[in-house]
Amino acid sequence: MKNNETLSKGSRRTFLQLSAAATAAMAFRISTEASLAAEERNVFHPGAVVIDANENPLGPCDAARKAIVDMAPQGGRYSYWLKEEFVKTFTEMEGIKPEYLHVYPGSSEPLHFSVLSFTSPAKSYVTADPGYEAGMKAAKISGARIVKTPLTKTYAHDIKAMLAAAPDAGLFYVCTPNNPTGTMTPHPDIEQLLAAKPKSSVVLVDEAYIHFSDGVSALDLVKADQDVIVLRTFSKIYGMAGIRCGMAIGRPDLLAKLENFSGWSAMPITAMAAATASLKHEHLVPERKQLNAAIRQKTFDWLASHGYSYVPSQSNCFMLDAKRPAKEVIDAMAKRNVYIGRPWPVWPTHVRITVGTQPEMDAFHEAFQAVMKNSTTTGFVPALNRRRSHPDGQYWPEISS
């Protein structure tokens, strides 16, 4: 009888554990920039200007497009060796051991798997606000406390505030350049975070937009075997958002924890061929960086000349202060067939703008000017957004440090 009771209790315990796991699995959905943008998107009309999801309108480079076409006839085979060629190409370029790199279809998966690996009800997830929201959605699945800290007055992650707010941290998320502000967190600040963090925690540095900036990568900290994982993607400067290729770079023991959630599978062979061809394109990154910077600066000049406030960015997106509820501006722009990014609650009058082609930005200028002229300022400027003067004559939102 006792044996039956023990078996029954064990069966019930196992059933409950399996039920909990099944419930978590059903709740688990990887959030991406595409899915977050889609929450605000409508059906685009012909000729729409779509600058709402930090996509690169240039798409893959010519070499990558050719590689995709050439690889397509082999689409019936897994072709695992293509991933090996990609890993070899990237690691030799960056001076990293192959076992320090795992490849994924984009960087969203390793972001989520990192959160699930290193956070729990006892280990908090720490991020910036405003910041990229996907990790917070994953933290809800892990049951972790979500800690959001304001950016500094220079729009960097406030390392001291992050450390002070979460002595129980399991994972610190640093997106640099930051999404949505496009602003950098200096490399010494990340070093400071690694030096002062709780011993068992990990720092996740998301470098999705690093190629657009003059910032210093955190890959040297990976090479130094620190408790850090760096995320990279081909969705942004390489123009492969719809093709899906990204990676996590870190110590093998850290990456092994991610594999507990992701398993192992073949990558899309077209993505591998396109990514490898893109890496081998010597001038691709500097050329696209220069083009994005030129269009971005021209947009900033136009905004400044018309008295509009924005956050200076080093990325392919920036935050624009419309001085009225963001949703009103987003909807009004959509009526003019120009689709801009979603709002962040902490900055309720700001909208995120993706840097598109020059014709797209010209259309944005025209539509935004019309929207602002046909509206009245609500006067809704909370304490967080009180204006302070910038040396260049712009205005930056006041952010508490």
Buried (B, 14 or more C-beta within 10 A) or exposed (E): EEEEEEEEEEEEEEEEEEEEEEEEEEEBEBBBBBBBBEEBBEEEEEEBBBBBBBBBBBBBBEBBBBBBEEBEEEEEEEBEEBBEBBBEBBBEEBEBEEEBBBBBBBBBBBBBBBBBBBBBEEBBBBBBBBBBBBBBBBBEBBEBBBBBBBBBBBBBBBBBBBBEBBEBBBBBBBBBBBBBBBBBBBBEBBBBBBEEBBEEBBBBBBBBBBBBBEBBBBBBBBBEEBBBBBBBBBBBBBBBBEBBBBBBBBBEEBBEBBEEBBEEEEBBBBBBBBBBBBBEBEEBBEBBBEBBBEBBEBBBEBBBEEEBBBBBBBBBBBBBBBBBBBEBBBEBBBEBBBBBBBBBEBBBBBBBBBBBBEEBBBBBBEBBEBBBEEBEEEEEBEEBBEBEEEEEEBBBBEBEE
